Amino acid sequence: MLLAMRCSGESAYELARRLLLRSLLVLKQGTRSSGFWITPHKVAKINKVSGRAIGRFIHMLLSELEKEGLVQGMNTGSRRYSKKYYVKLDNVDKCIEYLRRTKYL
């Protein structure tokens, strides 16, 4: 199912970036508080894809956003990819702009 979502010539990073963009827009529309938590699993669930297949790439993109100061990360366990990120509604548009501007290999 995940391979069917990829466009021809699209890398896994580009697919993860597209899925994360879509998830940010969906969560922004459905949020009434000052922000929301996002995880690679939630991104996969919103887009109806396998979290195991694309979760690592989504985690890498979210950690890039954390380095830019656009989201706040919080460890949820001892595993490498067990982290959730808090996105303030004020920063959602900045995150979308950063993801659209940034190109990955």
C-alpha positions, 0 to 999 in steps of 0.5 A: 500500500505504501509503494502505491502512494509513492509517485514515480521517482519519489524517494521515501523522504519526499513521501514522508515530507508529503505525508507530514505536510498533509497531517499538519494541515489536518491536525491544524484544522481539527485543533481548538487548543493552543497546539497539538502532539504529533508522532510518526505513528499519528502521521501514519494513522492519519494517512492510512499507511504503515508506521513501520515503513515510513516512521523513521523518515517522519521522525527524521523530519520532525527532528529537523523541525525541532532543530529549527525550533519550530516544534518541541520534542519530548522523549516517551521511552528508552527506544530510539524513535520513541519521541513525541513532538508538540506543535503550537498552532502559531508555528504550524504555518512556519513548519509547513513553509520549512517543509515545502522549502527544504528538499531532501535527497 
